[in-house]
């Protein structure tokens, strides 16, 4: 049960990243003029999807605080690297981002690192 706190932290964080990418991509390029940038960014901040991503960031924090009541930081923190794995997979599936061999090898190294760190 206590590992659900870490899982919640990971899943809420990944959701937030995916939602922000999706909505920013829909909004288009950042304008050149400073005032237009502010309007553009403000419109994103009040977007309900972005707000849900921010809420998930808060929920991730709450889960992380729960995890910290059960685990040492040096044990729990490497598990957050699994967010990289999920973001890589979802970015390829949802946004057609390229999966290159270096990305895949790097991600594999992250997974191996989590396994090694969790045993120590």
Residue pairs with C-beta under 8 A, 6 or more apart in sequence:
2 67
2 70
2 71
4 63
5 63
5 64
5 66
5 67
5 70
6 63
6 67
6 71
6 76
6 79
6 80
7 63
8 59
8 60
8 63
8 66
9 60
9 63
9 64
9 67
9 80
10 60
10 79
10 80
10 82
10 83
10 86
11 86
12 56
12 57
12 59
12 60
12 63
13 56
13 57
13 60
13 80
13 83
14 83
14 86
14 87
14 90
15 53
15 56
16 53
16 54
16 56
16 57
16 60
17 53
17 83
17 87
18 87
18 90
18 91
18 94
19 49
19 50
19 52
19 53
19 56
20 50
20 53
21 91
21 95
22 49
22 94
22 95
23 44
23 47
23 49
23 50
23 53
24 44
25 95
27 40
27 43
27 44
30 37
30 40
30 41
31 37
31 39
31 40
44 50
45 51
67 76
68 76
75 117
75 118
78 113
78 114
78 117
78 118
79 114
79 118
81 110
81 113
81 114
82 110
82 111
82 114
84 107
84 110
85 107
85 110
85 111
88 99
88 103
88 107
91 97
92 98
92 99
